[in-house]
């Protein structure tokens, strides 16, 4: 369990995600920050990142790695496919 509330995490997550946005933009992709629930960060890959075979690596080694360096080593990032936004609560319960 992370030593922060979801509300405390949100501004730190937004700031950290700003660092990875340019990397995604170089490949014609993008990122939308959706929410933090139960210490899990929910994002939505956009543009060229949708359906890209490297999108799992982008989440793990780009986005999640940055958040772990900036915020906490156990933070988890979950990509939510377009249209699945209403599943966040269910996924967050894990």
Residue frames as a rotation matrix with the C-alpha (Angstrom) as fourth column:
UNK 1
0.576 0.817 0.000 0.00
0.817 -0.576 0.000 0.00
0.000 0.000 -1.000 0.00
UNK 2
-0.183 -0.645 0.742 1.32
0.595 -0.674 -0.438 3.42
0.782 0.361 0.507 -0.93
UNK 3
-0.425 -0.060 -0.903 1.89
0.878 -0.268 -0.396 5.95
-0.218 -0.961 0.167 1.86
UNK 4
-0.960 0.166 -0.227 -0.23
-0.211 -0.958 0.193 8.57
-0.186 0.233 0.955 0.06
UNK 5
-0.034 0.985 0.167 -3.95
0.148 0.170 -0.974 9.07
-0.988 -0.008 -0.151 -0.48
UNK 6
0.000 0.124 0.992 -5.25
0.977 0.213 -0.027 9.04
-0.215 0.969 -0.122 -4.04
UNK 7
0.910 0.394 0.129 -5.94
0.411 -0.897 -0.160 12.77
0.052 0.199 -0.979 -3.76
UNK 8
0.536 -0.796 -0.282 -2.34
-0.250 -0.468 0.847 13.43
-0.807 -0.383 -0.450 -2.66
UNK 9
-0.193 -0.654 0.732 -1.04
0.502 0.575 0.646 11.42
-0.843 0.492 0.217 -5.60
UNK 10
0.602 0.579 0.551 -2.96
0.722 -0.099 -0.684 13.22
-0.341 0.809 -0.478 -8.34
UNK 11
0.921 -0.252 -0.298 -0.86
-0.329 -0.913 -0.242 16.42
-0.211 0.320 -0.923 -8.62
UNK 12
0.001 -0.974 0.227 2.40
-0.554 0.189 0.811 14.46
-0.833 -0.127 -0.539 -8.39
UNK 13
-0.059 0.063 0.996 1.22
0.579 0.815 -0.018 12.03
-0.813 0.575 -0.084 -11.06
UNK 14
0.876 0.445 0.185 0.17
0.412 -0.493 -0.766 14.84
-0.249 0.748 -0.616 -13.38
UNK 15
0.635 -0.712 -0.301 3.56
-0.656 -0.702 0.276 16.50
-0.408 0.022 -0.913 -13.00
UNK 16
-0.245 -0.744 0.621 5.40
-0.254 0.668 0.700 13.24
-0.936 0.014 -0.353 -13.64
UNK 17
0.263 0.437 0.860 3.28
0.685 0.543 -0.485 12.40
-0.679 0.717 -0.156 -16.70
UNK 18
0.909 0.030 -0.417 4.25
-0.200 -0.844 -0.498 15.74
-0.366 0.536 -0.761 -18.23
UNK 19
-0.004 -0.999 -0.040 7.80
-0.680 -0.027 0.732 14.36
-0.733 0.030 -0.680 -18.47
UNK 20
-0.522 -0.207 0.827 6.79
0.257 0.887 0.384 11.36
-0.813 0.413 -0.410 -20.61
UNK 21
0.531 0.843 -0.085 4.33
0.203 -0.223 -0.953 13.20
-0.823 0.489 -0.289 -22.88
UNK 22
0.340 -0.427 -0.838 7.05
-0.825 -0.563 -0.048 14.52
-0.452 0.707 -0.544 -25.26
UNK 23
-0.723 -0.612 0.320 8.43
-0.430 0.762 0.484 10.98
-0.540 0.213 -0.814 -25.73
UNK 24
-0.218 0.744 0.632 4.97
0.528 0.634 -0.565 9.74
-0.821 0.211 -0.531 -26.75
UNK 25
0.622 0.485 -0.615 4.40
-0.145 -0.700 -0.699 12.73
-0.770 0.524 -0.365 -29.02
UNK 26
-0.295 -0.832 -0.470 7.58
-0.754 -0.099 0.649 11.90
-0.587 0.546 -0.598 -30.97
UNK 27
-0.945 -0.023 0.326 5.90
0.124 0.899 0.421 8.66
-0.303 0.438 -0.846 -32.04
UNK 28
-0.696 0.718 0.035 2.59
-0.301 -0.335 0.893 10.34
0.653 0.610 0.449 -32.85
UNK 29
-0.192 0.609 -0.770 1.04
0.707 0.630 0.322 9.15
0.681 -0.482 -0.551 -29.60
UNK 30
-0.317 0.130 0.940 -0.37
-0.506 -0.861 -0.051 10.76
0.802 -0.491 0.338 -26.55
UNK 31
-0.680 0.036 -0.732 -1.55
0.583 0.631 -0.511 10.15
0.444 -0.775 -0.450 -23.03
UNK 32
-0.004 0.720 0.694 -4.63
-0.394 -0.639 0.660 11.14
0.919 -0.271 0.286 -21.06
UNK 33
-0.966 -0.258 -0.032 -4.52
-0.048 0.297 -0.954 10.95
0.255 -0.919 -0.299 -17.26
UNK 34
-0.170 0.972 -0.160 -7.85
0.106 0.180 0.978 9.51
0.980 0.150 -0.134 -16.09
UNK 35
0.693 0.471 0.546 -7.64
-0.510 -0.215 0.833 8.97
0.510 -0.855 0.091 -12.33
UNK 36
-0.665 -0.741 -0.090 -5.87
-0.424 0.474 -0.772 7.51
0.615 -0.475 -0.630 -9.31
UNK 37
0.519 0.820 0.239 -7.77
-0.731 0.282 0.621 4.81
0.442 -0.498 0.746 -7.40
UNK 38
0.977 -0.136 0.167 -6.36
-0.010 0.747 0.665 2.61
-0.215 -0.651 0.728 -4.64
UNK 39
0.254 -0.958 -0.130 -2.88
-0.292 -0.204 0.934 3.86
-0.922 -0.200 -0.332 -5.50
UNK 40
-0.195 -0.254 0.948 -3.21
0.791 0.531 0.304 2.70
-0.580 0.809 0.097 -9.12
UNK 41
-0.416 -0.034 -0.909 -2.76
-0.326 -0.927 0.184 5.28
-0.849 0.373 0.375 -11.86
UNK 42
0.146 0.566 0.811 -5.21
0.690 0.529 -0.493 5.00
-0.709 0.632 -0.314 -14.74
UNK 43
-0.424 -0.336 -0.841 -4.21
-0.397 -0.766 0.506 6.46
-0.814 0.549 0.191 -18.08
UNK 44
0.651 0.563 0.510 -5.37
0.288 0.438 -0.851 6.18
-0.702 0.701 0.123 -21.65
UNK 45
-0.556 -0.826 0.092 -2.87
0.329 -0.118 0.937 5.94
-0.763 0.552 0.337 -24.46
UNK 46
0.547 0.767 -0.336 -3.94
0.048 -0.429 -0.902 8.00
-0.836 0.477 -0.271 -27.46
UNK 47
0.399 -0.347 -0.848 -3.08
-0.862 -0.457 -0.219 8.61
-0.312 0.819 -0.482 -31.08
UNK 48
0.168 -0.429 -0.888 -0.56
-0.705 0.577 -0.412 6.19
0.689 0.695 -0.206 -32.59
UNK 49
-0.744 -0.476 0.470 -0.17
-0.665 0.455 -0.593 4.48
0.068 -0.753 -0.654 -29.19
UNK 50
0.167 0.880 0.445 -3.65
-0.794 0.387 -0.468 2.91
-0.584 -0.276 0.763 -29.43
UNK 51
0.939 0.301 0.169 -3.24
-0.181 0.847 -0.500 -0.69
-0.293 0.439 0.849 -30.47
UNK 52
0.361 -0.885 -0.294 0.51
-0.786 -0.119 -0.607 -0.33
0.502 0.450 -0.738 -30.95
UNK 53
0.628 -0.138 -0.766 2.38
0.218 0.976 0.003 -3.56
0.747 -0.169 0.643 -30.22
UNK 54
-0.455 -0.878 -0.146 4.84
0.474 -0.100 -0.875 -1.63
0.754 -0.467 0.462 -28.03
UNK 55
0.128 0.554 0.822 2.14
-0.361 -0.746 0.559 -0.01
0.924 -0.369 0.105 -25.88
UNK 56
0.904 0.155 -0.398 2.69
0.272 0.508 0.817 -2.44
0.329 -0.847 0.417 -22.96
UNK 57
-0.016 -0.980 -0.198 6.40
0.977 0.027 -0.213 -1.57
0.214 -0.197 0.957 -22.97
UNK 58
-0.348 -0.040 0.937 5.47
0.155 -0.988 0.015 2.12
0.925 0.150 0.350 -23.14
UNK 59
0.681 0.663 0.311 3.34
-0.248 -0.190 0.950 1.72
0.689 -0.724 0.035 -20.01
UNK 60
0.863 -0.303 -0.404 5.88
0.502 0.597 0.625 -0.38
0.052 -0.743 0.667 -18.04
UNK 61
0.065 -0.995 -0.082 9.24
0.983 0.050 0.177 1.05
-0.172 -0.092 0.981 -19.09
UNK 62
-0.496 -0.182 0.849 8.23
0.451 -0.889 0.073 4.61
0.742 0.419 0.524 -19.97
UNK 63
0.103 0.688 0.719 5.30
-0.319 -0.661 0.679 5.83
0.942 -0.300 0.151 -17.95
UNK 64
0.905 0.299 -0.302 5.39
0.149 0.443 0.884 3.51
0.398 -0.845 0.357 -14.92
UNK 65
0.134 -0.948 -0.288 9.17
0.943 0.212 -0.258 3.76
0.306 -0.237 0.922 -14.63
UNK 66
-0.481 -0.275 0.833 8.98
0.187 -0.960 -0.209 7.56
0.857 0.056 0.513 -14.57
UNK 67
0.450 0.734 0.508 6.26
-0.422 -0.327 0.846 7.57
0.787 -0.595 0.163 -11.91
UNK 68
0.813 -0.188 -0.552 8.21
0.508 0.692 0.512 5.07
0.286 -0.697 0.658 -9.80
UNK 69
-0.278 -0.958 0.065 11.33
0.835 -0.275 -0.476 7.25
0.474 -0.078 0.877 -9.96
UNK 70
-0.521 0.091 0.849 9.40
-0.072 -0.995 0.063 10.44
0.850 -0.028 0.525 -9.18
UNK 71
0.142 0.788 0.599 6.83
-0.751 -0.308 0.584 9.23
0.645 -0.533 0.548 -6.64
UNK 72
0.203 -0.002 0.979 7.07
-0.816 0.553 0.170 5.68
-0.541 -0.833 0.111 -5.25
UNK 73
-0.698 -0.652 -0.296 8.71
-0.702 0.543 0.461 2.40
-0.140 0.529 -0.837 -6.38
UNK 74
-0.810 0.416 0.414 5.47
0.328 0.906 -0.269 0.41
-0.487 -0.082 -0.870 -6.09
UNK 75
-0.181 0.775 -0.606 3.17
-0.546 -0.591 -0.593 2.65
-0.818 0.224 0.530 -8.10
UNK 76
-0.525 0.107 0.844 1.22
0.559 0.792 0.247 0.84
-0.642 0.601 -0.475 -10.81
UNK 77
-0.538 0.324 -0.778 0.02
-0.643 -0.754 0.130 2.24
-0.545 0.571 0.614 -14.13
UNK 78
-0.376 0.523 0.765 -2.96
0.532 0.798 -0.284 0.74
-0.759 0.300 -0.578 -15.95
UNK 79
-0.949 0.071 -0.306 -3.93
-0.292 -0.561 0.775 1.65
-0.117 0.825 0.553 -19.51
UNK 80
-0.219 0.951 0.219 -7.68
0.173 0.259 -0.950 1.89
-0.960 -0.171 -0.221 -20.05
UNK 81
-0.760 -0.020 0.649 -8.87
0.642 0.128 0.756 1.28
-0.098 0.992 -0.084 -23.60
UNK 82
-0.867 0.496 -0.045 -11.19
-0.494 -0.845 0.203 3.91
0.063 0.198 0.978 -25.10
UNK 83
-0.071 0.944 -0.321 -14.76
-0.548 0.232 0.804 3.12
0.833 0.233 0.501 -24.11
UNK 84
0.100 0.029 -0.995 -13.71
0.540 0.838 0.078 1.23
0.836 -0.545 0.068 -20.96
UNK 85
-0.579 -0.405 0.708 -13.50
-0.227 -0.754 -0.617 4.26
0.783 -0.518 0.345 -18.65
UNK 86
0.271 0.791 0.548 -16.48
-0.822 -0.105 0.559 3.05
0.500 -0.603 0.622 -16.62
UNK 87
0.689 -0.096 -0.718 -14.47
0.213 0.974 0.075 -0.06
0.693 -0.205 0.692 -15.60
UNK 88
-0.163 -0.872 0.461 -11.93
-0.306 -0.399 -0.864 1.90
0.938 -0.282 -0.202 -13.52
UNK 89
0.112 0.255 0.960 -13.65
-0.985 -0.100 0.141 1.29
0.132 -0.962 0.240 -10.16
UNK 90
0.950 0.305 0.066 -13.90
-0.309 0.949 0.064 -2.43
-0.043 -0.081 0.996 -10.83
UNK 91
0.526 -0.829 -0.192 -10.26
0.271 0.377 -0.885 -2.72
0.806 0.413 0.423 -11.95
UNK 92
-0.101 -0.583 0.806 -9.03
-0.600 -0.611 -0.517 -0.62
0.794 -0.536 -0.289 -9.01
UNK 93
0.598 0.382 0.704 -10.55
-0.798 0.364 0.481 -3.10
-0.072 -0.850 0.523 -6.56
UNK 94
-0.283 -0.814 -0.507 -8.39
-0.880 0.431 -0.201 -5.75
0.383 0.389 -0.838 -8.22
